[in-house]
């Protein structure tokens, strides 16, 4: 597969070298000159397009009433100068669109004045005084990434007003601003520019789009092939190495969303200027697959599953996915299901793509977007593990269970092999912490990642997966973790039984872990059961800790819990344990029990059984947190010592409800009982449980792919 990709890339590079760029015409990125008249008509014809333009024009009208403000950069993320420069690039784009739609030159005059001011000041600025630790500093912003983003937006605005600016002023803008920015990006930031990373994606898009707009083919060539122009870096190499064949971006959903905008908008620019490259067909329409995969990596409320360095609460309503969905539908594959997402986004880009979408929405071509149970593979060849998403129920009330069994995900990855997430009833039940960061809140470390991102959020114990000897996977070494990936053993999607099984054999020396998780629909219950079997085998005795971080309130437990009432202590000293308060600890009689949670007016009973003795620990987050950076979090942990092997078997039942208005409760007690581990070995695990007295036996056969799961 990799040899095929290399040949494909080299073939495209040769094709690029022999192609000429279309004659200069402006605008030629999201809006093209040939479609301006149709777009102007479409604003009054199609409600969605009209609504989207109304917002842009309103913002543009506000912008032109304000004085041009190009402050000397001095503040970190979220600070006054940082926010003003962000505001400027948004205003430049909005006013460019307003100019093309209205024909009123006052909008173009504002963009011209702003760009001339930047052109007169930019080269006076040194590297930003509050450069972000561990990252290449920018000149406008604290990290070069923000400079790249600024350029991607700004060059679009310049393209939109290009013909309204006199040649002499265009010369000032290009020689004073755009040529120096490209020099900074490709020379001073060459190391970042040539990385295989989302920062570099924004960089190459910025340089390539600038090259097309100001007619500098050398810039385009660097963007496509890297500064050495040998194809080892640049846009094409990033598409090949950062995405799996199914469109999964290795850093996870949050960064997939973020990186897709430069990938797609640069592709749109390439397609407009050099259509013979057929960039949207590259790797079997990979960019369209990336959009589809990105949408499937959300819960039904539109929120991205927040694993890795994710800022929680981000949805597909973000600008990146508005661009992405519009381009994917209009330029790659017009799937009517995407129109359902557009309706939920409530806007389109005022562009050629937005015109097509608004027309098709108005014509009634929308079909419901269907969330699927699916296996999403990781790695350039699709062989670096993957994400298993199991779904049951309607979009209005859906159970979604996710197992993360991927590669490390580069620098933004967490040490969370075989992590489990569970969403239901439009809330997280077993959540992921995401990143420790208050983005653009300057008072919280300038909006950067907090120290606790490394000491807590990345660590294994912060996730719903196994920690061995109170040490994180790979001892928290990202370079080591990046060398290997989890292995997908089995995936099944039947109407009543959906299963994902994965193995991890490299996270701890001499330790083999498997996790087999299922959504099982049984006749006696309205909601599917979440069945989870976590098996660990080792060559020596270890301590095994399996936490379940949960949302909601503990309402019942079969284990008599004796909480510490006047003194707390940290659970450990490192690898995240130093941040956990131990609230209670109790031996589990007969190695089986249950806990019941109340979350969003619904009950969740987690029944558990283990192969050997365990203690039940109740935990809260917050120890060793002098700046109060950590978010409120609660967990229960099944912890065992003194064994080489252990099997953790849980069945989570979703049941009942409460009504706080009527003060009524129904179904507060679960129906699952009698969990047993019958056999547990490296080749086969057999467990059983009862639902309202009916016995179910569930068998996992690791050596038999044809009969991997057997249910009686």
MOQUIBEL-V529862 format. One record per backbone hydrogen bond with DSSP energy under -0.5 kcal/mol. NH is the residue of the N-H (numbers start at 1). CO is the residue of the C=O. E is the energy in kcal/mol with one decimal. If there is no record, write none. Layout:
# MOQUIBEL-V529862
nh = {NH & NH}
co = {CO & CO}
e = {E & E}
This chain:
# MOQUIBEL-V529862
nh = {5 & 6 & 7 & 8 & 9 & 10 & 11 & 12 & 13 & 14 & 15 & 16 & 17 & 18 & 19 & 22 & 29 & 33 & 35 & 36 & 39 & 40 & 41 & 42 & 43 & 44 & 44 & 45 & 46 & 47 & 50 & 51 & 52 & 53 & 54 & 55 & 56 & 57 & 58 & 59 & 60 & 61 & 62 & 63 & 64 & 65 & 65 & 66 & 79 & 83 & 84 & 85 & 86 & 87 & 88 & 89 & 90 & 91 & 92 & 93 & 94 & 95 & 96 & 97 & 98 & 99 & 100 & 101 & 102 & 103 & 105 & 107 & 108 & 109 & 110 & 111 & 112 & 113 & 114 & 115 & 116 & 117 & 118 & 119 & 120 & 121 & 121 & 122 & 124 & 125 & 125 & 128 & 131 & 132 & 135 & 138 & 144 & 146 & 147 & 148 & 149 & 150 & 151 & 152 & 153 & 154 & 155 & 156 & 157 & 158 & 159 & 160 & 161 & 162 & 164 & 165 & 165 & 170 & 171 & 172 & 173 & 174 & 175 & 176 & 177 & 178 & 179 & 181 & 182 & 183 & 184 & 185 & 186 & 187 & 188 & 189 & 190 & 193 & 194 & 195 & 197 & 201 & 202 & 203 & 204 & 205 & 206 & 207 & 208 & 209 & 210 & 211 & 212 & 213 & 214 & 215 & 216 & 219 & 220 & 221 & 222 & 223 & 224 & 225 & 226 & 229 & 230 & 231 & 233 & 235 & 236 & 238 & 239 & 240 & 241 & 242 & 243 & 244 & 247 & 250 & 252 & 256 & 257 & 258 & 259 & 260 & 261 & 262 & 263 & 264 & 265 & 266 & 267 & 268 & 269 & 270 & 271 & 272 & 273 & 274 & 277 & 278 & 281 & 282 & 284 & 285 & 286 & 289 & 290 & 291 & 292 & 293 & 294 & 295 & 296 & 297 & 298 & 299 & 302 & 304 & 305 & 307 & 309 & 310 & 312 & 314 & 316 & 318 & 321 & 322 & 323 & 324 & 325 & 326 & 327 & 328 & 329 & 330 & 331 & 332 & 332 & 333 & 335 & 336 & 338 & 339 & 339 & 340 & 340 & 341 & 342 & 343 & 344 & 345 & 346 & 347 & 351 & 352 & 355 & 356 & 357 & 358 & 359 & 360 & 361 & 362 & 363 & 364 & 365 & 367 & 371 & 374 & 374 & 376 & 376 & 377 & 378 & 382 & 384 & 386 & 387 & 388 & 389 & 389 & 390 & 390 & 392 & 394 & 397 & 399 & 400 & 401 & 402 & 403 & 404 & 405 & 405 & 412 & 413 & 415 & 416 & 418 & 419 & 419 & 420 & 421 & 422 & 423 & 424 & 427 & 429 & 430 & 431 & 435 & 437 & 438 & 439 & 440 & 441 & 442 & 444 & 445 & 446 & 447 & 447 & 448 & 450 & 453 & 454 & 454 & 455 & 456 & 457 & 458 & 459 & 461 & 462 & 463 & 465 & 467 & 468 & 469 & 469 & 471 & 473 & 474 & 475 & 476 & 477 & 478 & 481 & 482 & 483 & 484 & 486 & 487 & 489 & 489 & 490 & 492 & 494 & 498 & 499 & 500 & 501 & 502 & 503 & 504 & 511 & 512 & 513 & 514 & 515 & 516 & 517 & 517 & 518 & 519 & 520 & 520 & 521 & 521 & 522 & 525 & 529 & 530 & 531 & 531 & 532 & 532 & 533 & 534 & 534 & 535 & 535 & 536 & 537 & 539 & 542 & 544 & 545 & 546 & 547 & 547 & 548 & 550 & 551 & 553 & 555 & 555 & 556 & 558 & 559 & 561 & 562 & 563 & 564 & 565 & 569 & 571 & 571 & 572 & 577 & 579 & 580 & 581 & 582 & 583 & 583 & 584 & 585 & 586 & 588 & 589 & 591 & 592 & 593 & 595 & 596 & 597 & 598 & 599 & 602 & 603 & 604 & 605 & 606 & 606 & 607 & 607 & 608 & 609 & 610 & 611 & 615 & 616 & 617 & 617 & 618 & 619 & 620 & 621 & 622 & 623 & 625 & 628 & 634 & 635 & 636 & 637 & 638 & 639 & 639 & 640 & 643 & 646 & 648 & 649 & 649 & 650 & 650 & 651 & 652 & 653 & 653 & 655 & 655 & 657 & 658 & 659 & 663 & 664 & 666 & 673 & 676 & 678 & 678 & 679 & 681 & 685 & 686 & 687 & 688 & 689 & 690 & 691 & 692 & 694 & 696 & 698 & 699 & 700 & 701 & 701 & 702 & 702 & 703 & 704 & 705 & 708 & 710 & 712}
co = {1 & 2 & 3 & 4 & 5 & 6 & 7 & 8 & 9 & 10 & 11 & 12 & 13 & 14 & 16 & 273 & 31 & 27 & 32 & 33 & 35 & 36 & 37 & 38 & 39 & 40 & 41 & 41 & 42 & 45 & 46 & 47 & 48 & 49 & 50 & 51 & 52 & 53 & 54 & 55 & 56 & 57 & 58 & 59 & 60 & 61 & 62 & 63 & 76 & 79 & 80 & 81 & 82 & 83 & 84 & 85 & 86 & 87 & 88 & 89 & 90 & 91 & 92 & 93 & 94 & 95 & 96 & 97 & 98 & 99 & 103 & 104 & 104 & 105 & 106 & 107 & 108 & 109 & 110 & 111 & 112 & 113 & 114 & 115 & 116 & 117 & 118 & 118 & 121 & 121 & 122 & 138 & 128 & 142 & 132 & 141 & 136 & 143 & 143 & 144 & 145 & 146 & 147 & 148 & 149 & 150 & 151 & 152 & 153 & 154 & 155 & 156 & 157 & 158 & 161 & 161 & 162 & 166 & 167 & 168 & 169 & 170 & 171 & 172 & 173 & 173 & 174 & 177 & 178 & 179 & 180 & 181 & 182 & 183 & 183 & 184 & 187 & 189 & 190 & 192 & 195 & 197 & 198 & 199 & 200 & 201 & 202 & 203 & 204 & 205 & 206 & 207 & 208 & 209 & 210 & 212 & 211 & 216 & 216 & 217 & 218 & 219 & 220 & 221 & 222 & 226 & 225 & 225 & 225 & 223 & 224 & 234 & 235 & 236 & 237 & 238 & 239 & 248 & 244 & 242 & 249 & 252 & 253 & 254 & 255 & 256 & 257 & 258 & 259 & 260 & 261 & 262 & 263 & 264 & 265 & 266 & 267 & 268 & 269 & 270 & 274 & 275 & 278 & 279 & 281 & 281 & 282 & 285 & 286 & 287 & 288 & 289 & 290 & 291 & 292 & 293 & 295 & 303 & 299 & 314 & 297 & 305 & 412 & 308 & 310 & 311 & 302 & 315 & 318 & 318 & 319 & 320 & 321 & 322 & 323 & 324 & 325 & 326 & 327 & 327 & 328 & 328 & 333 & 334 & 335 & 335 & 336 & 336 & 337 & 337 & 338 & 339 & 340 & 341 & 342 & 342 & 349 & 30 & 351 & 352 & 353 & 354 & 355 & 356 & 357 & 358 & 359 & 361 & 360 & 336 & 369 & 372 & 389 & 374 & 387 & 375 & 385 & 379 & 378 & 405 & 376 & 403 & 374 & 387 & 388 & 401 & 399 & 397 & 394 & 392 & 423 & 390 & 421 & 388 & 419 & 386 & 403 & 409 & 410 & 458 & 414 & 404 & 404 & 416 & 464 & 402 & 430 & 400 & 427 & 424 & 422 & 422 & 429 & 310 & 435 & 448 & 437 & 447 & 438 & 440 & 441 & 443 & 442 & 441 & 444 & 445 & 436 & 450 & 450 & 451 & 451 & 452 & 452 & 453 & 456 & 575 & 459 & 460 & 463 & 545 & 471 & 467 & 543 & 468 & 415 & 507 & 472 & 473 & 474 & 476 & 477 & 478 & 480 & 481 & 406 & 503 & 487 & 501 & 501 & 499 & 497 & 519 & 492 & 517 & 490 & 515 & 487 & 513 & 508 & 537 & 504 & 535 & 502 & 533 & 500 & 515 & 531 & 498 & 518 & 529 & 496 & 519 & 520 & 522 & 520 & 652 & 518 & 529 & 530 & 650 & 516 & 532 & 648 & 514 & 533 & 646 & 512 & 510 & 643 & 640 & 467 & 638 & 465 & 545 & 636 & 634 & 429 & 598 & 553 & 596 & 596 & 594 & 594 & 559 & 560 & 561 & 583 & 563 & 582 & 577 & 580 & 577 & 574 & 576 & 577 & 620 & 569 & 581 & 618 & 618 & 562 & 616 & 614 & 587 & 588 & 589 & 608 & 606 & 556 & 604 & 553 & 602 & 599 & 655 & 597 & 653 & 595 & 604 & 605 & 651 & 593 & 649 & 591 & 647 & 639 & 586 & 615 & 637 & 584 & 635 & 581 & 633 & 579 & 579 & 622 & 625 & 550 & 619 & 548 & 617 & 546 & 615 & 637 & 544 & 542 & 536 & 534 & 609 & 647 & 532 & 648 & 607 & 530 & 605 & 651 & 603 & 653 & 666 & 601 & 664 & 659 & 659 & 657 & 690 & 688 & 676 & 686 & 686 & 684 & 700 & 679 & 698 & 676 & 696 & 673 & 694 & 671 & 691 & 689 & 687 & 710 & 685 & 699 & 708 & 683 & 700 & 683 & 701 & 703 & 705 & 699 & 697}
e = {-2.4 & -2.5 & -2.3 & -2.4 & -2.9 & -2.7 & -2.4 & -2.1 & -2.7 & -2.3 & -2.0 & -2.8 & -2.3 & -1.1 & -1.6 & -1.9 & -1.2 & -1.7 & -1.8 & -1.2 & -2.4 & -2.5 & -1.9 & -2.6 & -1.8 & -0.7 & -0.8 & -0.9 & -3.0 & -0.6 & -2.6 & -2.8 & -1.9 & -2.4 & -2.3 & -1.5 & -1.6 & -3.3 & -2.2 & -2.2 & -2.6 & -2.8 & -1.8 & -2.1 & -2.2 & -0.6 & -0.7 & -1.6 & -2.5 & -2.7 & -2.0 & -2.2 & -1.8 & -2.5 & -2.3 & -1.8 & -1.8 & -2.5 & -2.6 & -1.8 & -2.8 & -2.9 & -1.7 & -2.3 & -2.6 & -2.2 & -1.9 & -2.4 & -2.4 & -2.8 & -0.6 & -1.3 & -0.6 & -2.6 & -1.5 & -1.9 & -2.7 & -2.4 & -2.3 & -2.7 & -2.6 & -1.8 & -2.2 & -2.7 & -1.6 & -1.2 & -0.6 & -3.3 & -2.0 & -0.6 & -1.5 & -3.2 & -0.8 & -2.1 & -2.0 & -0.8 & -3.3 & -1.0 & -1.0 & -2.3 & -2.3 & -2.5 & -2.0 & -2.1 & -2.0 & -2.7 & -2.7 & -0.7 & -1.7 & -2.5 & -2.1 & -1.7 & -1.4 & -0.9 & -1.8 & -0.6 & -1.4 & -2.3 & -2.3 & -1.6 & -2.4 & -2.7 & -2.7 & -2.2 & -1.7 & -1.6 & -3.1 & -2.4 & -2.2 & -2.2 & -2.4 & -2.7 & -2.6 & -2.0 & -0.9 & -2.1 & -1.3 & -3.0 & -2.1 & -1.7 & -0.9 & -1.6 & -1.8 & -1.7 & -3.0 & -2.1 & -2.3 & -2.4 & -2.8 & -2.7 & -1.8 & -2.4 & -2.1 & -2.3 & -2.7 & -0.7 & -3.3 & -1.3 & -1.4 & -2.4 & -1.9 & -2.3 & -2.3 & -2.2 & -2.6 & -1.6 & -0.7 & -1.6 & -1.0 & -2.8 & -1.4 & -1.9 & -2.1 & -2.0 & -2.2 & -2.5 & -0.8 & -1.9 & -2.0 & -2.2 & -2.4 & -2.2 & -2.6 & -1.5 & -2.7 & -1.8 & -0.7 & -0.5 & -1.8 & -2.9 & -3.1 & -1.8 & -1.5 & -2.6 & -1.9 & -3.0 & -2.8 & -1.9 & -2.2 & -3.7 & -2.1 & -1.8 & -1.5 & -1.1 & -1.0 & -0.9 & -2.1 & -1.8 & -2.4 & -1.5 & -2.1 & -3.0 & -2.2 & -2.2 & -2.1 & -1.2 & -1.1 & -3.0 & -2.3 & -2.5 & -2.4 & -0.8 & -1.9 & -2.9 & -0.7 & -0.9 & -1.5 & -1.6 & -0.7 & -1.6 & -2.6 & -2.4 & -2.8 & -1.9 & -2.7 & -2.8 & -2.4 & -2.5 & -2.8 & -0.7 & -1.0 & -3.0 & -2.2 & -0.6 & -1.7 & -0.5 & -0.8 & -0.6 & -0.7 & -1.0 & -2.2 & -2.3 & -1.6 & -2.5 & -2.1 & -0.7 & -1.6 & -2.2 & -2.1 & -1.8 & -2.3 & -2.7 & -2.1 & -2.1 & -2.8 & -2.3 & -1.5 & -1.6 & -2.3 & -1.6 & -0.6 & -0.5 & -1.9 & -0.5 & -3.0 & -0.6 & -2.5 & -1.4 & -2.6 & -3.0 & -2.9 & -2.3 & -2.8 & -0.6 & -0.5 & -3.2 & -2.1 & -0.5 & -0.7 & -3.2 & -2.6 & -2.8 & -2.5 & -2.4 & -2.5 & -2.3 & -0.8 & -0.9 & -2.0 & -2.6 & -1.7 & -1.8 & -1.0 & -1.4 & -0.7 & -2.3 & -1.9 & -2.7 & -2.5 & -1.8 & -3.1 & -1.8 & -0.6 & -3.0 & -1.2 & -0.6 & -0.6 & -0.5 & -2.2 & -0.9 & -2.2 & -0.9 & -2.5 & -1.1 & -1.6 & -1.7 & -2.7 & -2.2 & -0.5 & -1.1 & -1.9 & -2.1 & -2.0 & -1.9 & -1.5 & -0.5 & -1.3 & -2.1 & -1.7 & -2.5 & -0.9 & -0.5 & -2.9 & -1.6 & -0.5 & -2.8 & -2.1 & -2.5 & -1.8 & -0.8 & -2.2 & -2.2 & -1.2 & -1.2 & -1.7 & -2.9 & -0.6 & -2.5 & -1.8 & -2.5 & -2.2 & -2.1 & -2.0 & -2.4 & -2.6 & -2.3 & -2.8 & -2.7 & -1.9 & -3.4 & -2.1 & -2.7 & -2.6 & -2.3 & -2.9 & -0.5 & -2.8 & -2.4 & -0.6 & -2.5 & -2.8 & -0.5 & -0.6 & -1.4 & -3.2 & -2.2 & -2.4 & -0.8 & -0.5 & -2.8 & -2.4 & -0.5 & -2.9 & -2.6 & -0.6 & -2.5 & -2.7 & -1.2 & -2.0 & -2.8 & -2.5 & -2.6 & -0.8 & -0.6 & -2.7 & -2.5 & -1.8 & -2.1 & -0.5 & -2.9 & -1.3 & -2.4 & -0.6 & -0.7 & -0.5 & -0.7 & -3.2 & -0.5 & -0.6 & -0.8 & -2.3 & -1.2 & -1.9 & -1.7 & -1.4 & -3.3 & -2.4 & -0.8 & -2.6 & -1.3 & -0.6 & -2.2 & -2.2 & -0.7 & -1.6 & -1.4 & -2.2 & -1.4 & -2.9 & -2.9 & -2.3 & -3.0 & -1.1 & -2.3 & -2.4 & -2.5 & -3.0 & -0.6 & -0.8 & -2.7 & -2.9 & -2.4 & -2.1 & -1.6 & -3.0 & -3.5 & -0.6 & -2.6 & -2.2 & -3.0 & -1.7 & -2.0 & -2.6 & -1.9 & -0.6 & -1.8 & -0.7 & -2.1 & -1.5 & -2.8 & -2.3 & -2.6 & -0.7 & -2.7 & -1.1 & -2.0 & -2.9 & -2.9 & -0.6 & -2.8 & -0.5 & -2.3 & -2.8 & -2.9 & -0.6 & -2.6 & -0.5 & -2.6 & -1.6 & -2.8 & -1.6 & -1.5 & -2.6 & -2.3 & -2.4 & -0.7 & -2.1 & -1.7 & -2.5 & -2.1 & -2.7 & -2.8 & -2.4 & -2.1 & -3.0 & -2.4 & -2.6 & -2.0 & -3.1 & -3.0 & -2.9 & -3.2 & -0.5 & -3.2 & -1.7 & -0.7 & -0.8 & -1.5 & -0.5 & -0.8 & -2.4 & -3.0}
